[in-house]
């Protein structure tokens, strides 16, 4: 190998690839968890070292130059190799102390994982826990997290998933809102205000499976944040969906149409198969599985999520762990 010709910093290459994939320095800085000027400087330094221009301005973002387009595929291959090296190295670790990244939705991170962190650190005193509370599924293949708690079973063959138990979600509204609305029936809810996640019809189709005929006009308030949506429900802005662990214990909030069956949300504990060989990941994953463990529910309606804010309510089918 011609070692002098390969004399550049991998961090610079990573900044180049992230900028190419995200389309701007600010977006790249967000995924890399760096400051925007830092990413810009790293790309500029790589351009200087290679003696080529990799990007040109395109509106508020940047676009690859012809040279950048030619190089980016090679860089992607380098990135995959670097990620595999990182996963394999992490998988060979025998030490229990050190960092572990856990990922879950906002509600699951708050309700299920946060209370377990003190117990986990008592079990492994040297453990450094990073808890990512996000409604977007983190990419375990790219080491964005070591262990994820998800509401869907991943389809990627390199991911290991264990079914933990089920959660349930219902429609809720504040007591003053329900009092002002009047008699609640499936038919009368066609004129009710609902709080949605986005402008897609995913939630609407899910509620249709419960027998509620709604239109886009029923969703004048939108937020992707589960915590913000729940705050809006408590403030009397309208009807929202929440897990029963939260909703049934919230003063001043009631279930809407108690005769509606709850929607069952499966809980999966997910790791990457290469990282799963790490003693630290195994110990943490086994602890979480045991601490969160429970029996499956026999309810018929199950929310099937894609992990990107989309999904549907379907009838339960027999499922093996």
C-alpha positions in Angstrom: 0.0 0.0 0.0 1.2 3.5 -0.8 0.9 4.9 2.8 2.0 8.5 2.0 -0.9 8.8 -0.5 -3.5 7.8 2.2 -2.4 10.5 4.6 -5.7 12.2 5.7 -7.8 12.3 8.8 -10.9 9.9 8.9 -12.8 12.6 10.8 -12.5 14.9 7.8 -13.8 12.1 5.5 -16.7 11.5 7.9 -17.6 15.2 7.8 -17.6 15.1 4.0 -19.9 12.0 3.8 -22.3 13.4 6.3 -22.5 16.7 4.4 -23.0 14.9 1.1 -25.8 12.8 2.6 -27.6 15.5 4.6 -27.2 18.3 2.0 -25.9 21.1 4.3 -23.3 21.7 6.9 -25.9 22.5 9.6 -27.7 19.1 9.0 -24.4 17.3 9.0 -23.4 19.0 12.2 -26.6 17.8 13.8 -26.1 14.1 12.9 -22.4 14.2 13.9 -23.2 16.1 17.1 -20.7 18.8 16.2 -20.8 22.6 15.7 -21.6 23.7 12.2 -18.3 25.7 11.8 -16.4 22.6 12.9 -17.9 20.6 10.0 -17.3 23.4 7.6 -13.6 23.6 8.6 -13.2 19.8 8.4 -14.6 19.7 4.8 -12.4 22.7 3.8 -9.3 21.0 5.3 -10.1 17.8 3.4 -10.5 19.8 0.1 -7.1 21.4 0.8 -5.4 18.1 1.5 -6.9 16.5 -1.6 -6.5 19.6 -3.8 -10.0 19.4 -5.1 -13.4 21.1 -4.6 -16.0 18.7 -3.1 -19.0 21.0 -2.8 -20.6 24.1 -4.3 -23.3 26.3 -2.9 -26.9 25.3 -3.7 -29.5 27.6 -2.2 -29.3 27.3 1.6 -27.3 24.0 1.3 -24.5 22.6 -0.7 -24.3 20.2 -3.7 -21.5 17.8 -4.7 -19.2 18.9 -7.5 -18.4 16.4 -10.2 -15.3 15.4 -8.3 -17.3 15.1 -5.1 -19.8 12.8 -6.8 -17.0 10.6 -8.0 -15.4 10.3 -4.6 -18.5 9.9 -2.4 -19.2 6.3 -3.3 -15.6 5.4 -2.3 -16.1 7.2 0.9 -19.3 5.3 1.6 -17.4 2.1 1.3 -14.8 3.4 3.7 -17.6 4.4 6.1 -19.2 0.9 6.1 -15.8 -0.7 6.8 -15.1 1.7 9.6 -18.6 1.0 11.1 -18.0 -2.7 10.9 -14.6 -2.4 12.5 -16.2 -0.4 15.4 -19.0 -2.9 15.9 -16.6 -5.9 15.9 -14.3 -4.2 18.3 -17.2 -3.3 20.6 -18.4 -6.8 20.4 -15.1 -8.2 21.6 -15.1 -6.0 24.8 -15.1 -7.9 28.0 -15.3 -4.9 30.3 -18.5 -4.0 32.0 -17.6 -0.4 32.8 -17.8 2.1 30.0 -20.4 3.8 27.7 -23.7 2.3 26.6 -26.2 4.1 24.4 -29.9 3.3 24.9 -32.6 4.5 22.5 -36.4 4.6 23.0 -39.4 6.8 22.1 -40.0 9.8 24.3 -42.7 8.0 26.4 -40.8 4.7 26.7 -37.6 6.5 27.6 -39.4 8.5 30.3 -41.8 5.8 31.7 -39.8 2.6 31.2 -36.0 3.3 30.9 -35.3 6.4 33.0 -36.5 4.7 36.3 -34.2 1.7 35.5 -31.0 3.8 35.0 -30.2 4.2 38.7 -30.7 0.4 39.3 -28.5 -0.3 36.2 -25.7 1.9 37.4 -25.9 0.3 40.8 -25.5 -3.1 39.2 -22.6 -1.8 37.0 -21.1 1.2 38.8 -18.7 2.1 36.0 -21.4 2.2 33.4 -21.8 5.5 31.5 -25.4 5.7 30.1 -26.5 7.9 27.2 -30.3 7.8 26.8 -31.7 8.9 23.5 -35.4 9.9 23.7 -36.5 10.1 20.1 -39.6 9.1 18.1 -37.3 8.3 15.2 -35.7 4.9 15.2 -32.0 5.1 15.7 -29.8 3.1 13.2 -28.2 0.4 15.2 -26.2 -0.7 12.1 -24.5 2.7 12.2 -23.8 2.6 16.0 -26.3 5.4 16.7 -27.3 3.2 19.7 -26.3 -0.1 21.3 -29.7 -1.1 22.5 -33.1 0.1 21.4 -36.5 -0.3 22.9 -38.9 -0.3 19.9 -42.6 -0.7 19.2 -41.9 -2.8 16.1 -39.9 -5.9 15.2 -37.0 -4.9 12.9 -36.7 -6.6 9.6 -32.9 -6.2 9.2 -31.3 -9.7 9.5 -28.3 -8.3 11.4 -30.4 -7.1 14.3 -31.4 -9.3 17.2 -34.8 -8.6 18.7 -36.5 -10.0 21.8 -40.2 -9.5 22.5 -40.4 -8.1 26.0 -44.1 -7.4 26.6 -47.0 -5.2 25.4 -48.1 -1.7 26.2 -51.5 -0.4 25.5 -52.7 3.0 24.3 -56.1 4.8 24.5 -57.7 8.0 23.6 -57.6 10.7 26.3 -58.9 14.2 26.9 -59.1 16.6 29.8 -62.1 16.5 32.1 -63.0 20.2 31.3 -62.7 19.5 27.5 -65.0 16.5 27.8 -67.5 18.4 29.9 -67.6 21.2 27.3 -67.9 18.8 24.4 -71.0 17.0 25.7 -72.1 13.5 25.0 -69.3 11.4 23.5 -70.2 8.8 20.9 -68.4 7.4 17.9 -70.7 9.6 15.8 -70.3 12.8 17.8 -66.5 12.4 17.7 -66.6 13.2 14.0 -66.8 16.9 15.1 -64.1 16.6 17.8 -60.6 18.1 17.8 -57.8 15.6 17.7 -54.1 16.2 18.1 -52.1 14.5 15.4 -48.4 13.7 14.8 -48.1 15.0 11.2 -50.1 15.7 8.1 -50.2 12.1 6.9 -53.4 10.0 7.3 -51.6 7.3 9.3 -53.3 8.2 12.6 -56.6 8.7 10.9 -56.5 5.2 9.3 -55.6 3.8 12.7 -58.6 5.4 14.4 -60.8 4.2 11.5 -60.0 0.6 12.7 -61.6 1.6 16.0 -64.7 2.7 14.1 -64.1 6.4 14.2 -64.8 8.2 10.9 -62.6 11.3 10.9 -61.2 13.7 8.3 -58.1 15.9 8.1 -60.3 18.7 9.5 -60.4 16.8 12.8 -56.6 17.3 13.2 -56.0 21.1 13.3 -53.2 20.7 15.9 -50.0 18.7 15.0 -46.8 17.9 16.9 -44.3 15.1 16.4 -43.4 15.2 20.1 -45.3 12.8 22.4 -44.6 14.9 25.4 -45.9 18.1 23.7 -49.0 16.2 22.5 -49.7 15.1 26.0 -49.3 18.6 27.3 -51.8 19.8 24.8 -54.3 17.1 25.9 -53.9 18.1 29.6 -54.3 21.8 28.6 -57.7 21.0 27.0 -56.7 21.4 23.4 -58.4 18.2 22.2 -58.1 14.4 22.1 -54.8 12.6 21.9 -53.4 9.1 22.2 -51.3 8.0 25.2 -50.2 4.8 26.8 -52.3 3.6 29.7 -49.3 3.7 32.1 -49.4 7.5 31.7 -52.9 8.3 30.8 -54.7 6.3 33.5 -52.7 7.9 36.3 -52.9 11.6 35.1 -55.3 13.7 37.3 -57.7 15.8 35.3 -57.6 13.5 32.2 -60.0 10.7 31.3 -60.3 8.0 28.7 -62.5 8.9 25.7 -65.2 6.3 25.0 -64.0 3.7 27.5 -65.8 0.9 25.5 -63.2 1.3 22.7 -60.6 -1.5 22.9 -57.1 -0.3 23.7 -54.5 -0.5 20.9 -51.7 -3.0 21.8 -48.2 -1.8 21.2 -45.6 -4.6 21.2 -42.3 -3.8 23.0 -39.1 -5.2 21.4 -35.5 -5.0 22.8 -33.1 -4.7 19.9 -29.3 -5.0 19.5 -26.9 -5.5 16.6 -25.7 -9.1 16.4 -22.0 -8.0 16.3 -22.4 -5.6 19.3 -24.4 -8.3 21.1 -21.3 -10.3 21.7 -20.0 -7.5 24.0 -20.3 -8.5 27.6 -21.4 -5.0 28.5 -24.2 -5.0 26.0 -25.3 -8.5 27.0 -25.4 -7.6 30.7 -27.4 -4.4 30.1 -29.8 -6.1 27.6 -30.4 -9.0 29.9 -31.1 -6.6 32.8 -33.5 -4.5 30.8 -35.3 -7.6 29.5 -35.8 -8.9 33.0 -36.8 -5.6 34.5 -39.3 -4.8 31.7 -40.5 -8.4 31.3 -44.2 -9.3 31.4 -46.8 -11.4 29.8 -48.3 -10.8 26.4 -51.8 -9.5 26.1 -54.5 -11.2 24.0 -56.0 -8.0 22.7 -56.9 -8.0 19.0 -55.9 -4.6 17.8 -52.2 -4.1 17.3 -50.3 -1.0 16.1 -47.7 -2.0 13.6 -45.1 0.8 13.2 -42.4 1.3 10.6 -40.3 3.4 12.9 -40.6 6.6 10.9 -43.9 7.8 12.2 -46.0 5.6 10.0 -47.9 2.4 10.6 -51.3 0.9 10.9 -53.7 -0.8 13.3 -54.1 -4.5 12.4 -55.6 -7.6 13.8 -53.2 -9.6 15.9 -51.7 -12.7 14.3 -49.8 -15.5 16.1 -46.2 -14.3 16.6 -43.1 -16.0 17.8 -40.4 -14.4 19.8 
